[in-house]
Amino acid sequence: MVHRFTRAGVDPLRMEIIGLGEYYPVADNATAEGRDRNRRVTIVVLQQNGHDSSDRRREDADTAVR
């Protein structure tokens, strides 16, 4: 996933990879179905500018009205 984001233009220094599946599985790794369920990616996006999304929508609306 990091490679995909990097190819899309995201600076790799702004990303972090943490592998938790070994320690926090959601299913038993003894079966193929369980291993498939444990192959998952969680993406957390954090704000950079301190504005919440409602602030951004208001700014966008204000710009559109002008």
Jmol script that loads the backbone (N, CA, C; Angstrom):
load data "model"
ATOM      1  N   MET A   1       0.818  -1.185   0.000  1.00  0.00           N
ATOM      2  CA  MET A   1       0.000   0.000   0.000  1.00  0.00           C
ATOM      3  C   MET A   1       0.868   1.258   0.000  1.00  0.00           C
ATOM      4  N   VAL A   2       1.973   1.212   0.737  1.00  0.00           N
ATOM      5  CA  VAL A   2       2.863   2.378   0.757  1.00  0.00           C
ATOM      6  C   VAL A   2       3.388   2.664  -0.639  1.00  0.00           C
ATOM      7  N   HIS A   3       3.726   1.619  -1.381  1.00  0.00           N
ATOM      8  CA  HIS A   3       4.213   1.809  -2.748  1.00  0.00           C
ATOM      9  C   HIS A   3       3.140   2.460  -3.619  1.00  0.00           C
ATOM     10  N   ARG A   4       1.905   2.038  -3.455  1.00  0.00           N
ATOM     11  CA  ARG A   4       0.820   2.629  -4.247  1.00  0.00           C
ATOM     12  C   ARG A   4       0.646   4.110  -3.918  1.00  0.00           C
ATOM     13  N   PHE A   5       0.679   4.446  -2.624  1.00  0.00           N
ATOM     14  CA  PHE A   5       0.550   5.851  -2.246  1.00  0.00           C
ATOM     15  C   PHE A   5       1.742   6.658  -2.739  1.00  0.00           C
ATOM     16  N   THR A   6       2.934   6.081  -2.676  1.00  0.00           N
ATOM     17  CA  THR A   6       4.133   6.775  -3.149  1.00  0.00           C
ATOM     18  C   THR A   6       4.034   7.050  -4.648  1.00  0.00           C
ATOM     19  N   ARG A   7       3.612   6.052  -5.418  1.00  0.00           N
ATOM     20  CA  ARG A   7       3.441   6.250  -6.860  1.00  0.00           C
ATOM     21  C   ARG A   7       2.374   7.299  -7.163  1.00  0.00           C
ATOM     22  N   ALA A   8       1.428   7.476  -6.241  1.00  0.00           N
ATOM     23  CA  ALA A   8       0.369   8.478  -6.426  1.00  0.00           C
ATOM     24  C   ALA A   8       0.811   9.863  -5.969  1.00  0.00           C
ATOM     25  N   GLY A   9       2.058   9.976  -5.459  1.00  0.00           N
ATOM     26  CA  GLY A   9       2.587  11.283  -5.119  1.00  0.00           C
ATOM     27  C   GLY A   9       2.694  11.603  -3.640  1.00  0.00           C
ATOM     28  N   VAL A  10       2.336  10.668  -2.763  1.00  0.00           N
ATOM     29  CA  VAL A  10       2.459  10.917  -1.324  1.00  0.00           C
ATOM     30  C   VAL A  10       3.912  10.697  -0.905  1.00  0.00           C
ATOM     31  N   ASP A  11       4.462  11.646  -0.176  1.00  0.00           N
ATOM     32  CA  ASP A  11       5.840  11.556   0.318  1.00  0.00           C
ATOM     33  C   ASP A  11       5.953  10.372   1.274  1.00  0.00           C
ATOM     34  N   PRO A  12       6.840   9.408   1.008  1.00  0.00           N
ATOM     35  CA  PRO A  12       6.957   8.233   1.872  1.00  0.00           C
ATOM     36  C   PRO A  12       7.347   8.580   3.311  1.00  0.00           C
ATOM     37  N   LEU A  13       7.961   9.732   3.514  1.00  0.00           N
ATOM     38  CA  LEU A  13       8.319  10.128   4.873  1.00  0.00           C
ATOM     39  C   LEU A  13       7.096  10.535   5.690  1.00  0.00           C
ATOM     40  N   ARG A  14       5.957  10.706   5.031  1.00  0.00           N
ATOM     41  CA  ARG A  14       4.721  11.049   5.729  1.00  0.00           C
ATOM     42  C   ARG A  14       3.908   9.810   6.084  1.00  0.00           C
ATOM     43  N   MET A  15       4.441   8.624   5.779  1.00  0.00           N
ATOM     44  CA  MET A  15       3.712   7.381   6.037  1.00  0.00           C
ATOM     45  C   MET A  15       4.469   6.518   7.030  1.00  0.00           C
ATOM     46  N   GLU A  16       3.718   5.665   7.693  1.00  0.00           N
ATOM     47  CA  GLU A  16       4.310   4.749   8.660  1.00  0.00           C
ATOM     48  C   GLU A  16       3.670   3.383   8.457  1.00  0.00           C
ATOM     49  N   ILE A  17       4.492   2.355   8.527  1.00  0.00           N
ATOM     50  CA  ILE A  17       4.000   0.988   8.376  1.00  0.00           C
ATOM     51  C   ILE A  17       4.131   0.295   9.730  1.00  0.00           C
ATOM     52  N   ILE A  18       3.036  -0.297  10.175  1.00  0.00           N
ATOM     53  CA  ILE A  18       3.049  -1.046  11.431  1.00  0.00           C
ATOM     54  C   ILE A  18       2.391  -2.388  11.162  1.00  0.00           C
ATOM     55  N   GLY A  19       3.092  -3.468  11.408  1.00  0.00           N
ATOM     56  CA  GLY A  19       2.537  -4.803  11.226  1.00  0.00           C
ATOM     57  C   GLY A  19       2.023  -5.346  12.551  1.00  0.00           C
ATOM     58  N   LEU A  20       0.711  -5.451  12.679  1.00  0.00           N
ATOM     59  CA  LEU A  20       0.117  -5.917  13.929  1.00  0.00           C
ATOM     60  C   LEU A  20      -0.572  -7.274  13.803  1.00  0.00           C
ATOM     61  N   GLY A  21      -0.704  -7.774  12.587  1.00  0.00           N
ATOM     62  CA  GLY A  21      -1.438  -9.012  12.358  1.00  0.00           C
ATOM     63  C   GLY A  21      -0.934 -10.190  13.156  1.00  0.00           C
ATOM     64  N   GLU A  22       0.358 -10.285  13.350  1.00  0.00           N
ATOM     65  CA  GLU A  22       0.925 -11.399  14.109  1.00  0.00           C
ATOM     66  C   GLU A  22       0.479 -11.355  15.567  1.00  0.00           C
ATOM     67  N   TYR A  23       0.308 -10.161  16.087  1.00  0.00           N
ATOM     68  CA  TYR A  23      -0.016  -9.997  17.502  1.00  0.00           C
ATOM     69  C   TYR A  23      -1.496  -9.758  17.755  1.00  0.00           C
ATOM     70  N   TYR A  24      -2.223  -9.286  16.750  1.00  0.00           N
ATOM     71  CA  TYR A  24      -3.648  -9.001  16.888  1.00  0.00           C
ATOM     72  C   TYR A  24      -4.444  -9.606  15.735  1.00  0.00           C
ATOM     73  N   PRO A  25      -4.391 -10.935  15.585  1.00  0.00           N
ATOM     74  CA  PRO A  25      -5.148 -11.542  14.489  1.00  0.00           C
ATOM     75  C   PRO A  25      -6.648 -11.465  14.766  1.00  0.00           C
ATOM     76  N   VAL A  26      -7.443 -11.382  13.699  1.00  0.00           N
ATOM     77  CA  VAL A  26      -8.896 -11.391  13.850  1.00  0.00           C
ATOM     78  C   VAL A  26      -9.457 -12.791  13.636  1.00  0.00           C
ATOM     79  N   ALA A  27      -8.616 -13.698  13.164  1.00  0.00           N
ATOM     80  CA  ALA A  27      -9.036 -15.081  12.918  1.00  0.00           C
ATOM     81  C   ALA A  27      -7.853 -16.005  13.198  1.00  0.00           C
ATOM     82  N   ASP A  28      -8.142 -17.303  13.251  1.00  0.00           N
ATOM     83  CA  ASP A  28      -7.117 -18.305  13.519  1.00  0.00           C
ATOM     84  C   ASP A  28      -6.245 -18.514  12.281  1.00  0.00           C
ATOM     85  N   ASN A  29      -4.941 -18.423  12.448  1.00  0.00           N
ATOM     86  CA  ASN A  29      -4.011 -18.606  11.330  1.00  0.00           C
ATOM     87  C   ASN A  29      -3.798 -20.075  10.957  1.00  0.00           C
ATOM     88  N   ALA A  30      -4.463 -20.993  11.645  1.00  0.00           N
ATOM     89  CA  ALA A  30      -4.307 -22.414  11.349  1.00  0.00           C
ATOM     90  C   ALA A  30      -5.040 -22.827  10.078  1.00  0.00           C
ATOM     91  N   THR A  31      -5.970 -21.983   9.598  1.00  0.00           N
ATOM     92  CA  THR A  31      -6.718 -22.317   8.384  1.00  0.00           C
ATOM     93  C   THR A  31      -6.449 -21.272   7.309  1.00  0.00           C
ATOM     94  N   ALA A  32      -6.623 -21.684   6.060  1.00  0.00           N
ATOM     95  CA  ALA A  32      -6.435 -20.747   4.941  1.00  0.00           C
ATOM     96  C   ALA A  32      -7.435 -19.595   5.038  1.00  0.00           C
ATOM     97  N   GLU A  33      -8.676 -19.894   5.432  1.00  0.00           N
ATOM     98  CA  GLU A  33      -9.690 -18.840   5.576  1.00  0.00           C
ATOM     99  C   GLU A  33      -9.285 -17.842   6.660  1.00  0.00           C
ATOM    100  N   GLY A  34      -8.772 -18.346   7.770  1.00  0.00           N
ATOM    101  CA  GLY A  34      -8.328 -17.458   8.847  1.00  0.00           C
ATOM    102  C   GLY A  34      -7.155 -16.585   8.414  1.00  0.00           C
ATOM    103  N   ARG A  35      -6.203 -17.169   7.699  1.00  0.00           N
ATOM    104  CA  ARG A  35      -5.063 -16.385   7.213  1.00  0.00           C
ATOM    105  C   ARG A  35      -5.527 -15.304   6.242  1.00  0.00           C
ATOM    106  N   ASP A  36      -6.510 -15.637   5.382  1.00  0.00           N
ATOM    107  CA  ASP A  36      -7.055 -14.635   4.464  1.00  0.00           C
ATOM    108  C   ASP A  36      -7.689 -13.478   5.231  1.00  0.00           C
ATOM    109  N   ARG A  37      -8.421 -13.801   6.289  1.00  0.00           N
ATOM    110  CA  ARG A  37      -9.065 -12.735   7.087  1.00  0.00           C
ATOM    111  C   ARG A  37      -8.037 -11.864   7.791  1.00  0.00           C
ATOM    112  N   ASN A  38      -6.880 -12.432   8.105  1.00  0.00           N
ATOM    113  CA  ASN A  38      -5.843 -11.671   8.810  1.00  0.00           C
ATOM    114  C   ASN A  38      -5.008 -10.795   7.876  1.00  0.00           C
ATOM    115  N   ARG A  39      -5.153 -10.982   6.583  1.00  0.00           N
ATOM    116  CA  ARG A  39      -4.459 -10.118   5.623  1.00  0.00           C
ATOM    117  C   ARG A  39      -5.330  -8.892   5.396  1.00  0.00           C
ATOM    118  N   ARG A  40      -5.040  -7.866   6.133  1.00  0.00           N
ATOM    119  CA  ARG A  40      -5.870  -6.667   6.049  1.00  0.00           C
ATOM    120  C   ARG A  40      -5.004  -5.433   6.185  1.00  0.00           C
ATOM    121  N   VAL A  41      -5.518  -4.321   5.710  1.00  0.00           N
ATOM    122  CA  VAL A  41      -4.812  -3.047   5.780  1.00  0.00           C
ATOM    123  C   VAL A  41      -5.767  -2.039   6.406  1.00  0.00           C
ATOM    124  N   THR A  42      -5.270  -1.305   7.371  1.00  0.00           N
ATOM    125  CA  THR A  42      -6.032  -0.210   7.957  1.00  0.00           C
ATOM    126  C   THR A  42      -5.289   1.071   7.627  1.00  0.00           C
ATOM    127  N   ILE A  43      -5.996   2.022   7.068  1.00  0.00           N
ATOM    128  CA  ILE A  43      -5.383   3.297   6.703  1.00  0.00           C
ATOM    129  C   ILE A  43      -5.989   4.381   7.583  1.00  0.00           C
ATOM    130  N   VAL A  44      -5.130   5.098   8.276  1.00  0.00           N
ATOM    131  CA  VAL A  44      -5.559   6.201   9.133  1.00  0.00           C
ATOM    132  C   VAL A  44      -5.016   7.484   8.523  1.00  0.00           C
ATOM    133  N   VAL A  45      -5.895   8.420   8.231  1.00  0.00           N
ATOM    134  CA  VAL A  45      -5.494   9.692   7.648  1.00  0.00           C
ATOM    135  C   VAL A  45      -5.622  10.760   8.724  1.00  0.00           C
ATOM    136  N   LEU A  46      -4.531  11.447   8.993  1.00  0.00           N
ATOM    137  CA  LEU A  46      -4.518  12.507   9.988  1.00  0.00           C
ATOM    138  C   LEU A  46      -4.471  13.856   9.310  1.00  0.00           C
ATOM    139  N   GLN A  47      -5.105  14.829   9.902  1.00  0.00           N
ATOM    140  CA  GLN A  47      -5.088  16.182   9.364  1.00  0.00           C
ATOM    141  C   GLN A  47      -3.717  16.802   9.542  1.00  0.00           C
ATOM    142  N   GLN A  48      -3.355  17.618   8.613  1.00  0.00           N
ATOM    143  CA  GLN A  48      -2.091  18.310   8.721  1.00  0.00           C
ATOM    144  C   GLN A  48      -2.281  19.748   9.167  1.00  0.00           C
ATOM    145  N   ASN A  49      -3.376  20.380   8.736  1.00  0.00           N
ATOM    146  CA  ASN A  49      -3.515  21.820   8.928  1.00  0.00           C
ATOM    147  C   ASN A  49      -4.300  22.230  10.165  1.00  0.00           C
ATOM    148  N   GLY A  50      -4.842  21.289  10.930  1.00  0.00           N
ATOM    149  CA  GLY A  50      -5.567  21.638  12.139  1.00  0.00           C
ATOM    150  C   GLY A  50      -7.020  22.008  11.916  1.00  0.00           C
ATOM    151  N   HIS A  51      -7.473  22.079  10.650  1.00  0.00           N
ATOM    152  CA  HIS A  51      -8.880  22.352  10.359  1.00  0.00           C
ATOM    153  C   HIS A  51      -9.627  21.033  10.312  1.00  0.00           C
ATOM    154  N   ASP A  52     -10.862  21.043  10.774  1.00  0.00           N
ATOM    155  CA  ASP A  52     -11.634  19.826  10.572  1.00  0.00           C
ATOM    156  C   ASP A  52     -12.352  19.916   9.235  1.00  0.00           C
ATOM    157  N   SER A  53     -12.952  18.825   8.807  1.00  0.00           N
ATOM    158  CA  SER A  53     -13.537  18.787   7.469  1.00  0.00           C
ATOM    159  C   SER A  53     -14.686  19.784   7.330  1.00  0.00           C
ATOM    160  N   SER A  54     -15.402  20.081   8.420  1.00  0.00           N
ATOM    161  CA  SER A  54     -16.490  21.049   8.306  1.00  0.00           C
ATOM    162  C   SER A  54     -15.932  22.438   8.018  1.00  0.00           C
ATOM    163  N   ASP A  55     -14.763  22.765   8.569  1.00  0.00           N
ATOM    164  CA  ASP A  55     -14.114  24.045   8.255  1.00  0.00           C
ATOM    165  C   ASP A  55     -13.761  24.100   6.778  1.00  0.00           C
ATOM    166  N   ARG A  56     -13.222  23.008   6.229  1.00  0.00           N
ATOM    167  CA  ARG A  56     -12.827  22.945   4.825  1.00  0.00           C
ATOM    168  C   ARG A  56     -14.055  23.116   3.932  1.00  0.00           C
ATOM    169  N   ARG A  57     -15.165  22.464   4.280  1.00  0.00           N
ATOM    170  CA  ARG A  57     -16.381  22.595   3.469  1.00  0.00           C
ATOM    171  C   ARG A  57     -16.875  24.035   3.480  1.00  0.00           C
ATOM    172  N   ARG A  58     -16.804  24.711   4.641  1.00  0.00           N
ATOM    173  CA  ARG A  58     -17.221  26.106   4.716  1.00  0.00           C
ATOM    174  C   ARG A  58     -16.327  26.979   3.862  1.00  0.00           C
ATOM    175  N   GLU A  59     -15.002  26.729   3.907  1.00  0.00           N
ATOM    176  CA  GLU A  59     -14.062  27.509   3.083  1.00  0.00           C
ATOM    177  C   GLU A  59     -14.351  27.302   1.608  1.00  0.00           C
ATOM    178  N   ASP A  60     -14.604  26.049   1.218  1.00  0.00           N
ATOM    179  CA  ASP A  60     -14.911  25.748  -0.179  1.00  0.00           C
ATOM    180  C   ASP A  60     -16.200  26.431  -0.611  1.00  0.00           C
ATOM    181  N   ALA A  61     -17.201  26.433   0.249  1.00  0.00           N
ATOM    182  CA  ALA A  61     -18.477  27.066  -0.070  1.00  0.00           C
ATOM    183  C   ALA A  61     -18.302  28.573  -0.206  1.00  0.00           C
ATOM    184  N   ASP A  62     -17.519  29.172   0.713  1.00  0.00           N
ATOM    185  CA  ASP A  62     -17.264  30.606   0.631  1.00  0.00           C
ATOM    186  C   ASP A  62     -16.573  30.982  -0.677  1.00  0.00           C
ATOM    187  N   THR A  63     -15.610  30.161  -1.094  1.00  0.00           N
ATOM    188  CA  THR A  63     -14.882  30.423  -2.328  1.00  0.00           C
ATOM    189  C   THR A  63     -15.814  30.308  -3.532  1.00  0.00           C
ATOM    190  N   ALA A  64     -16.707  29.330  -3.505  1.00  0.00           N
ATOM    191  CA  ALA A  64     -17.628  29.107  -4.623  1.00  0.00           C
ATOM    192  C   ALA A  64     -18.618  30.264  -4.761  1.00  0.00           C
ATOM    193  N   VAL A  65     -18.972  30.895  -3.622  1.00  0.00           N
ATOM    194  CA  VAL A  65     -19.960  31.983  -3.649  1.00  0.00           C
ATOM    195  C   VAL A  65     -19.355  33.248  -4.224  1.00  0.00           C
ATOM    196  N   ARG A  66     -18.068  33.456  -4.005  1.00  0.00           N
ATOM    197  CA  ARG A  66     -17.411  34.703  -4.443  1.00  0.00           C
ATOM    198  C   ARG A  66     -17.374  34.847  -5.909  1.00  0.00           C
TER     199      ARG A  66
END
end "model"
wireframe off; spacefill off
backbone 0.3
color backbone group
